Amino acid sequence: MVSYIVTKIEIYNMTKHQVKFLILKGYHILKNGVPTKVEDGLWEYLDTLDEKDDSIVILEDALKLSDEELALVKYKA
């Protein structure tokens, strides 16, 4: 027998307030819109990724985006 748990995933456009909140909670990046903590060195982790991978958003860098640019970033909660 297989049972499934269905969770509702909501997708939001990011705001600077949300970015600051995620940083305070210890998150470093959004990976495919999902907040992710990087334990062993952010830059070392990023070096392991494909340079063409545009599914990664560094939260500290996101604070430098305009509100219009940030609204294009999708955040899954």
Secondary structure, DSSP 8 states (H G I E B T S, - for coil): ----------EEE--HHHHHHHHHTT--EEETTEEE---S-HHHHHHTS-TT--SEEEHHHHTTS-HHHHTTSEEE-
